[in-house]
Amino acid sequence: MEKIRNIAIIAHVDHGKTTLVDQLLRQSGTFRSNQQVAERVMDSMDLEREKGITIKAKNAAFQWNDYHINIVDTPGHADFGGEVERALKMVDGVLLVVDSLDGPQAQTKFVLKKALTLGIKPIVVLNKIDRDNARPHEVLDMVFELFLDLNATDEQLDFPTIYASGKNGFATREWKGSLTDEIKNAGMTALFETIVEKVPPPQADLTTHFQMVVANLEYSEYVGRIGIGKIFGGSIKVGDPMVCIHKDGRKEKGKVTLIQSYTGLAKTELQEAFAGNIVGIAGIEEVFIGETLCDNETRDPLPLMEIDPPTIKMQLMVNDSPLAGRDEKSKFLTARHLRDRLVREMRGNVSLSFVDTNSAAVYEVSARGEMQIAILVEQMRREGFEVMVSRPEVIFHKDADGNTLEPFENLYVDVEQEFLGDVLQNLAGRKAEITNMKHTAKTVMVEAVAPTRGLIGFETDLVNLTRGTGIMSHLFKEYGPKKGEILTRLNGVLISMEAGESTTYALDSIQERGTLFIGPGVDIYAGMVIGENSRPDDMAVNPCKSKHLTNMRSQGDGKGASLASPRIMSLERALEYVASDELVEVTPSSLRIRKKILDANARQRAKQKAGD
């Protein structure tokens, strides 16, 4: 165990931690000298590469000077905080990566607080020191203040600091403002040495019986669920009997069918594993995060690992639109396909859950944030699924007196001063309460407490209000008394009253009414939303109308229609945009917004009934 180090790497989104892990793996000799390796090799999912974020916590390991170093790369986005919490339970040290220009951000505070609460002593890595205008010494003071704010112990406050550039592959204990050949040639050696010196060996007991808490899950078609975690005591061999102590106290017997460790990113099968190491173990079919694996039924469980509760729910349903099944790439269209896919997702993703509803074709999915569900739906469409998704709704609770409680979040917004007034006005409409404002030379950091309900769609508004310069992040705070009604969409929509193919002639006149979501030559059905009205109410339009041919020549003949570019929405944007009476239709090739009730007369009757 003296030669093992278990570390997690934590940071705010986009502060460069995955790139830093790349360099540690490369410079430790994990990859062959002639091996072709992609950038951000830990981001193995297509969506992670496209979005530039880490979605799932991932395990890797490397050898350096006879030391076996297990490293867990964690997500930086608040919606995937559950992955961070579980990763920290497995490790004995963390690398806190902070951008040396941006300084500590909201998620930095969140992940650091989790680490400090667990008694872990971080190593602070000031990354991207090669950036123009980098201010590492000023950022270091900000990090120290953050430690103080989070009630760090004296020992935690005495943290080692490394100045690094993950992109250029160097790290140094001191930074005098310029990159020298000495620093370049040393590579990441300073960081390797600091990990070995400052991170303690695993807290585990080789002499006691086998025990391990499951901190993460994988699923294999061959061996079923694989529980991943740190072994806290004893050792285990393939073929040994073991017991899983479930959360409800039930004890399930099994036999070890697989033990896997990590060499670089590759999984390596082991015959035996010892206390202190991070491994995956298969043999219990119903094992779940937070449960204890041990050698026999007489043992007591280790402390349970709690997972933060979900705050958002959305409905996923079978696509029943008039264009359902027309997409050439569609493979999975039925309720059985959809349910099987959700069951498969829940096996390894514990921060998501789903329940059946009264309708056989509708499932309610709960998560920590709408981005989590959007990622799942995006993965499904790439696999060939067609689904319809409802607008995100918050999960309400009742207190002991029967009062309705809703989730609130701490919101952090960084905006340029010229846009401050518009942003504050938008936040006021979302029932946010401003708690603090910090002015810098050009920007203002606004801190607020807002209901989760009010933050749905805010990120898009912020981009529009600040011409793309605004930055925001938010963290779950608590459940509190429900606020009043929140209007998040002020405009109505343009709804097609006909089915057919959109024409330039029709769209030319419709675009005077608002903003189009489609161009000409698009298949349309009645009840489909084709644009946003410039007024607050919905308007029925006919985008399929064609110009009548006559024998008479008019003065306007021969003049081409000039259509504005349609507003193309991403899946996340569409989910935030839709109203409670609308759905997003998702197919492998298309995204459409539609009314839940397609028939205009039935929609009007439902509206009158709701008004009564």
Residue pairs with C-beta under 8 A, 6 or more apart in sequence:
1 201
1 202
1 204
1 206
1 274
1 275
1 276
2 201
3 66
3 67
3 68
3 201
4 67
4 68
4 69
4 70
4 201
4 202
4 276
4 277
5 67
5 68
5 69
5 70
5 92
5 93
5 195
5 196
5 199
5 201
6 69
6 70
6 72
6 90
6 91
6 92
6 93
6 199
6 202
6 230
6 276
6 278
7 69
7 70
7 71
7 72
7 91
7 92
7 93
7 94
7 95
7 195
7 199
8 71
8 72
8 73
8 74
8 84
8 87
8 88
8 90
8 91
8 93
8 94
8 95
8 115
9 17
9 20
9 21
9 71
9 72
9 73
9 74
9 94
9 95
9 97
10 17
10 74
10 76
10 84
10 88
10 94
10 95
10 96
10 97
10 111
10 112
10 115
11 17
11 76
11 96
11 97
11 98
11 107
11 108
11 111
11 127
12 76
12 98
12 99
12 102
12 104
12 105
12 106
12 107
12 108
12 111
12 473
13 53
13 75
13 76
13 77
13 107
13 473
14 52
14 53
14 76
14 99
15 76
15 97
15 98
15 99
15 102
15 105
15 108
15 127
15 128
16 97
16 99
16 127
16 128
16 166
16 167
17 54
17 73
17 74
17 76
17 95
17 97
17 127
17 166
18 40
18 42
18 43
18 54
18 73
19 39
19 40
19 166
19 167
20 95
20 97
20 125
20 127
20 164
20 166
21 41
21 42
21 60
21 71
21 73
22 37
22 39
22 40
22 41
22 42
22 166
23 166
23 169
23 187
23 188
24 62
24 71
24 188
24 191
24 192
25 31
25 41
25 60
25 62
25 264
25 265
26 37
26 169
27 169
27 187
27 188
27 192
28 62
28 63
28 64
28 69
28 192
29 62
29 63
30 62
30 63
30 263
30 264
31 37
31 264
38 49
40 48
40 49
40 52
41 265
42 54
42 58
42 60
42 73
42 265
43 49
43 54
44 58
44 265
45 55
45 56
46 382
47 55
47 375
47 378
47 379
48 54
48 55
48 56
53 75
53 76
53 77
54 73
54 74
54 75
54 76
54 77
54 80
55 75
55 77
55 80
55 375
56 75
56 80
56 83
57 72
57 73
57 74
57 75
57 83
57 84
57 86
57 87
57 216
58 72
58 73
58 265
59 70
59 71
59 72
59 216
59 228
59 262
59 278
60 70
60 71
60 72
60 73
60 262
60 264
60 265
61 68
61 69
61 70
61 71
61 261
61 262
61 263
61 264
61 278
62 69
62 71
62 264
63 69
64 192
64 196
65 192
65 196
67 196
68 277
69 195
69 196
70 91
70 262
70 277
70 278
72 87
72 90
72 91
72 278
74 83
74 84
74 87
74 88
74 111
75 81
75 83
75 84
76 107
76 111
77 107
77 371
78 106
78 107
78 110
78 368
78 369
78 473
78 474
78 475
78 476
79 367
79 368
79 369
79 370
79 371
79 372
80 351
80 368
80 372
81 110
81 111
81 308
81 368
81 475
81 476
82 307
82 308
82 350
82 351
82 368
83 216
83 351
84 110
84 111
84 114
85 114
85 305
85 307
85 308
86 215
86 216
86 289
86 305
86 307
87 215
87 216
88 94
88 114
88 115
88 118
88 120
89 118
89 213
89 215
89 229
89 230
89 305
90 215
90 216
90 228
90 229
90 230
90 278
91 120
91 230
92 120
92 199
92 200
92 201
92 202
92 203
93 120
93 121
93 122
93 123
93 195
93 198
93 199
93 200
94 115
94 120
94 122
94 123
95 122
95 123
95 125
95 191
95 195
96 108
96 111
96 112
96 115
96 122
96 123
96 124
96 125
96 143
97 125
97 127
98 104
98 108
98 124
98 125
98 126
98 127
98 139
98 143
99 105
99 127
99 128
99 131
99 139
100 126
100 127
100 128
100 129
100 131
100 134
100 135
100 136
100 139
100 163
101 128
101 131
101 133
101 134
101 135
101 139
103 135
103 138
103 139
103 142
103 143
104 112
104 139
104 142
104 143
104 146
105 412
105 473
106 410
106 412
106 473
106 474
106 475
107 473
107 475
108 146
109 146
109 149
109 150
109 475
110 475
112 122
112 146
112 147
112 150
113 150
115 122
116 122
116 147
116 150
116 151
116 152
116 153
116 156
121 155
121 156
121 159
121 198
122 156
122 159
123 159
123 160
123 161
123 162
123 194
123 195
123 198
123 199
124 140
124 143
124 159
124 160
124 161
124 162
125 161
125 162
125 164
125 171
125 191
126 136
126 139
126 140
126 143
126 161
126 162
126 163
126 164
126 175
127 164
127 165
127 166
128 134
128 165
128 166
128 167
129 136
129 163
129 164
129 165
129 175
130 165
130 167
130 168
130 179
136 163
136 175
137 175
140 161
144 157
147 156
147 157
147 159
148 157
160 173
160 194
160 198
161 173
162 171
162 172
162 173
162 190
162 191
162 194
163 171
163 172
163 173
163 174
163 175
164 170
164 171
164 172
164 188
164 191
165 171
168 184
169 187
169 188
170 179
170 183
170 184
170 186
170 187
170 188
171 186
171 187
171 188
171 189
171 190
171 191
172 183
172 186
172 190
173 190
173 194
201 276
202 230
202 275
202 276
202 277
203 232
204 230
204 231
204 232
204 233
204 275
204 276
205 232
205 233
205 234
205 275
206 233
206 234
206 235
206 274
206 275
206 276
207 234
208 233
208 234
208 275
209 233
209 234
209 294
209 295
209 296
209 299
210 231
210 233
210 234
210 235
210 236
210 240
210 242
210 293
210 294
210 295
211 231
211 232
211 233
211 234
211 292
211 293
211 294
211 295
211 299
211 302
212 227
212 229
212 230
212 231
212 232
212 281
212 292
212 293
212 294
213 229
213 230
213 232
213 290
213 291
213 292
213 293
213 302
213 303
213 305
214 227
214 228
214 229
214 287
214 288
214 289
214 290
214 291
214 292
214 293
215 228
215 229
215 230
215 289
215 305
216 227
216 228
216 229
216 289
217 225
217 226
217 227
217 228
217 287
217 288
217 289
217 347
217 348
217 350
218 225
218 226
218 228
218 280
218 348
219 225
219 226
219 344
219 347
219 348
220 226
220 258
220 282
223 257
223 258
223 282
223 283
224 282
224 285
225 282
225 284
225 285
225 286
225 287
225 347
225 348
226 258
226 260
226 280
226 281
226 282
227 280
227 281
227 282
227 284
227 287
227 291
227 293
228 278
228 279
228 280
229 278
229 279
229 293
230 276
230 277
230 278
231 273
231 274
231 275
231 276
231 277
231 278
231 279
232 275
232 302
233 275
234 274
234 275
234 295
235 272
235 273
235 274
235 275
236 242
236 256
236 259
236 272
236 273
236 281
236 295
237 256
237 259
237 271
237 272
238 256
238 257
238 258
238 259
238 270
238 271
238 272
239 255
239 256
240 255
240 256
240 295
241 253
241 254
241 255
241 256
241 295
241 296
242 253
242 254
242 255
242 256
242 281
242 283
242 284
242 293
242 294
242 295
243 251
243 252
243 253
243 254
243 293
243 294
243 295
243 296
243 297
243 299
244 251
244 252
244 254
244 284
244 286
244 287
244 291
244 292
244 293
245 251
245 291
245 292
245 294
245 299
245 300
245 301
246 252
246 286
246 288
246 291
247 288
247 290
247 291
247 304
251 297
252 284
252 286
253 297
254 283
254 284
254 285
255 283
256 281
256 282
256 283
257 282
257 283
258 269
258 280
258 281
258 282
258 283
259 269
259 270
259 271
259 272
259 273
259 279
259 280
259 281
260 267
260 268
260 269
260 270
260 279
260 280
260 281
261 267
261 268
261 270
261 273
261 277
261 278
261 279
261 280
262 268
262 278
267 280
270 279
273 279
273 281
281 293
284 293
287 293
288 350
289 305
289 307
289 350
290 304
290 305
290 306
290 307
291 301
291 304
292 299
292 301
292 302
294 301
307 350
307 351
308 351
308 368
308 476
309 395
310 351
310 352
310 353
310 366
310 367
310 368
310 395
311 368
311 369
311 394
311 395
311 407
311 452
311 476
312 366
312 367
312 368
312 369
312 370
312 372
312 373
312 392
312 393
312 394
312 395
312 452
313 364
313 365
313 366
313 367
313 392
313 393
313 394
313 395
314 364
314 365
314 367
314 370
314 373
314 389
314 390
314 391
314 392
314 393
314 575
315 357
315 362
315 363
315 364
315 365
315 389
315 390
316 338
316 342
316 354
316 362
316 363
316 364
316 365
316 377
316 387
316 388
316 389
317 338
317 359
317 361
317 362
317 363
317 387
317 388
317 389
317 390
317 583
318 333
318 334
318 335
318 338
318 361
318 362
318 386
318 387
318 388
319 325
319 333
319 386
319 387
319 388
319 585
319 586
319 587
320 361
320 388
321 388
321 525
321 528
321 585
321 592
321 594
321 598
322 499
322 525
322 526
322 598
323 523
323 525
323 585
323 592
324 333
324 386
325 333
325 386
326 523
327 386
327 587
327 588
327 589
327 590
328 589
329 384
329 587
329 588
329 589
330 384
330 385
330 386
330 587
330 588
331 383
331 384
331 385
332 338
332 341
332 383
332 384
332 385
332 386
333 385
333 386
335 360
335 361
337 385
338 361
338 363
338 385
338 387
339 356
339 363
341 380
341 383
341 385
342 354
342 363
342 365
345 352
345 376
346 352
346 353
346 354
349 376
351 367
351 368
351 372
352 365
352 366
352 367
352 372
352 373
352 376
353 365
353 366
353 367
354 363
354 364
354 365
354 366
355 363
355 364
355 366
356 363
357 363
357 364
365 373
365 376
366 395
367 373
368 476
370 392
370 456
370 572
370 575
370 576
371 572
373 389
373 392
373 575
374 571
374 572
374 575
377 387
377 389
377 571
377 586
378 571
380 387
380 586
381 387
381 571
381 586
381 587
381 588
382 588
384 588
385 586
385 588
386 585
386 586
386 587
386 588
387 586
388 583
388 584
388 585
388 586
388 594
389 575
389 583
389 584
389 586
390 578
390 580
390 583
390 584
391 456
391 575
391 578
391 579
391 580
391 582
392 456
392 575
392 576
393 453
393 580
394 406
394 407
394 451
394 452
394 453
395 407
396 404
396 405
396 406
396 482
397 404
397 405
397 406
397 479
398 404
398 405
399 405
403 481
403 482
404 481
404 482
405 479
405 480
405 481
405 482
406 451
406 452
406 453
406 479
406 480
406 481
406 482
406 483
407 451
407 452
407 476
407 477
407 478
407 479
408 449
408 450
408 451
408 452
408 477
408 478
408 479
408 480
409 449
409 450
409 451
409 452
409 455
409 474
409 475
409 476
409 477
410 447
410 448
410 449
410 474
410 475
410 477
411 427
411 432
411 446
411 447
411 448
411 449
411 450
411 455
411 472
411 473
411 474
412 445
412 446
412 447
412 472
412 473
412 474
413 423
413 427
413 445
413 446
413 448
413 462
413 470
413 471
413 472
414 443
414 444
414 445
414 446
414 470
414 471
414 472
415 423
415 443
415 444
415 446
415 462
415 466
415 469
415 470
415 471
416 442
416 443
416 444
416 466
416 469
416 470
417 439
417 442
417 443
417 444
419 465
419 466
419 467
419 469
419 470
420 444
420 446
422 465
423 446
423 462
423 465
423 466
423 470
424 434
424 446
426 458
426 461
426 462
426 465
427 434
427 446
427 448
427 450
427 458
429 486
429 487
430 450
430 451
430 454
430 455
430 458
430 486
430 488
431 450
431 451
431 454
431 483
431 484
431 486
432 448
432 449
432 450
432 451
432 454
433 448
433 449
433 450
434 446
434 447
434 448
435 447
435 448
435 449
436 445
436 446
436 447
437 444
437 445
437 446
437 447
438 444
438 445
438 447
449 477
450 458
450 474
451 482
451 483
451 486
452 476
453 483
453 486
454 483
454 486
454 488
455 474
456 488
456 576
457 488
457 489
457 576
457 577
458 472
458 488
459 472
459 576
460 573
460 576
460 577
462 470
462 472
463 470
489 577
489 579
490 536
491 514
491 532
491 533
491 534
491 535
491 536
492 532
492 533
492 535
492 536
492 537
492 538
492 539
493 529
493 531
493 532
493 533
493 538
493 539
493 579
493 582
493 593
494 510
494 513
494 514
494 516
494 529
494 530
494 531
494 532
494 533
494 538
494 539
494 541
495 527
495 528
495 529
495 530
495 538
495 539
495 540
495 541
495 595
495 600
496 524
496 525
496 526
496 527
496 528
496 529
496 530
496 540
496 541
496 542
496 543
496 544
497 526
497 540
497 541
497 542
497 600
498 524
498 526
498 542
498 543
498 544
498 545
499 524
499 525
499 526
499 544
500 523
500 524
500 544
501 521
501 522
501 523
501 524
501 544
502 518
502 519
502 520
502 521
502 522
502 524
502 530
502 543
502 544
503 520
503 543
503 544
503 545
503 546
503 547
504 520
504 561
504 563
505 545
505 546
505 547
505 561
506 541
506 542
506 543
506 544
506 545
506 546
507 516
507 518
507 519
507 520
507 543
507 561
507 563
508 561
508 562
508 563
510 516
510 530
510 531
510 541
510 543
511 531
511 563
511 564
513 531
513 533
513 534
513 539
513 541
514 531
514 532
514 533
514 534
514 535
514 539
515 531
515 532
515 534
515 564
515 566
515 567
516 530
516 531
516 563
516 564
516 566
516 567
517 529
517 530
517 531
517 532
517 566
517 567
517 568
517 569
517 593
518 524
518 530
518 531
518 543
518 566
519 563
519 566
520 563
524 530
524 543
524 544
525 594
525 598
526 598
526 599
526 600
527 594
527 595
527 597
527 598
527 599
527 600
527 603
528 592
528 593
528 594
528 595
528 598
529 582
529 592
529 593
529 594
529 595
530 541
530 543
531 541
531 566
531 567
532 567
533 539
540 600
569 577
569 591
569 593
571 584
571 586
571 591
574 584
574 591
574 593
575 584
577 593
578 584
578 593
581 595
581 596
581 597
581 603
582 593
582 594
582 595
582 596
583 593
583 594
583 595
583 596
584 591
584 592
584 593
585 591
585 592
585 593
585 594
595 603
597 603
597 606
